[in-house]
Amino acid sequence: MTAYYQLLESKTEDDVTITKYKSTIHAQGAWNEHEQHIGPTTGVICRDMMNYLPRDDMRIGRLSFDILGVIPFGEIQIKTHTIRSGRTIELIESVVSANDRTYVIARAWRMQMSDTTEIKSLQDMPAKPLSACDEIDIMSKWGGGFMYSLRTRRASDNRLGHGLAWVSTETEMVEGNPTSDFVRLMGLVDTANGISPCIEPKNGQWIYPNLDLQIHMHRMPQGQWLGLETVQQIGTDGIGLTSSILHDVHGVFGRSEQILTVRKLISAKKLND
């Protein structure tokens, strides 16, 4: 199996699309072997959003994912519909459920495109290129099928809580279907929380899963590699934040944020509490 998901069913009625997928071992989570990693889940959500009533004059500018619980390994359903339709902006929503429970609520602003070349202004600087970073097995520290599906490179000056890494995968999002650059790279953004953490992964004392993922893009990404220039910060009251500047091989294309619940490791079963 060389894909994160198998497509079981897809149908659209009255501008509502419902798809059903079955996860493979490559979508297995890092915190618990019986869960799905939110990375490929966000990727397959983006696939459904891109396929939902597409318009040539609009593109996704912002994505938000609220994670309501640990997604069980196996079958999921994604229901996509329009919340706010419009000529120049639209808000669409995808809801991920399994076993009659909602696990992710995702929303995307689709925005009308226009030529703004003459006033282009980019303040984030390009990252150290892929060729200048060392190939290293960052993700094996975490375990889980999703992490083992990744290729990673990182800058030599990385430190705990701050660093640059490049991430890629050759695994398709859905079996038998080509994966677009956008879907492939969006499925990798969540790995930012494990790229340069303040605490070494699996230290046996602390966990810091993210409860959300917010992505803002001033252009659509291209290519097979995602660059994550990441800072992670943990406060004094059990809440942390992972912030990233997002790069592709052509430069900066956006930013992401992840809010973290930081707690002493008692049992993986308590991640849902």
C-alpha positions, 0 to 999 in steps of 0.5 A, a space after each residue: 500500500 503506497 497511499 494514506 487512504 483508500 476511497 470507499 465512496 463519494 457522492 454529492 447531493 444538493 451542494 453537499 459532498 460526502 466522502 468515505 475513506 479507510 486509513 492505511 498504516 501510513 496514516 498511523 499516529 505518533 502518540 498512539 498506534 490506534 489513532 490517525 495522525 492529523 497530518 494526512 487527515 488535513 491532507 485528505 480534507 484539503 483534497 475534498 475542499 479542492 474538489 468541492 464545487 471548484 471555481 477557476 477564479 478563486 483559491 483557498 487563502 486560509 485553512 483552519 482545523 479544530 481537532 476535537 479528539 483522537 481520530 480512530 484508525 480505520 474508516 472516516 467520513 468527510 462532509 463538505 458544504 458551503 457556509 457562506 457563498 459569494 461572488 468574491 469570497 466563500 467560506 466552506 466547511 468539512 466535518 470529519 466523523 467516525 462512529 457517529 462522533 465528530 473529530 475535526 471541523 475544518 473551514 476554508 476561505 476561498 478568495 477571488 484572485 486578481 493580478 497584484 504583481 505591480 504591488 507585490 510585497 514579501 517581508 519573510 525571507 527565503 529559508 536555507 535551501 534544501 541542498 544546504 540542509 542535511 538529510 536526517 531521520 528526524 521523525 523516527 524519534 516519534 514512531 508511527 506509520 505516518 512518520 516513517 513515510 516521510 523524508 526529512 532534511 534539517 539545517 545544521 544550526 537547529 536547536 530545541 524550540 527553534 529550527 528549519 526542516 524540509 519535509 517530503 513524502 512519496 506516499 499518495 494521499 488516496 490510493 489510485 489517485 494522483 496527489 496535487 502539490 497543494 494537497 501533498 504539502 498541506 498534509 505535511 504542515 502539521 509535522 511542524 509540531 515535531 520538527 524543533 520541539 522544546 522537549 525531546 519527543 517521547 521523553 517519557 514525561 511530557 506530551 504536547 499535542 496540538 488542538 488546532 492548525 491554522 494555515 494562511 497562504 499568500 500564494 499556492 504552494 508548489 513542488 514536493 518539499 515543504 520547508 518549515 521554519 519553526 519556533 515552539 514556545 511553552 508557557 507556565 500554565 500548560 499551554 504552548 504555541 508552535 509557529 511556522 513560516 512555510 516555504 516551498 522550493 520557490 520561497 515563502 508561501 504562508 504561515 501556520 500556527 498550532 496551539 498546544 495542550 502541554 501535560 504530564 504523560 499519564 496515559 495515551 488514553 487520556 489524550 481525549 480528556 
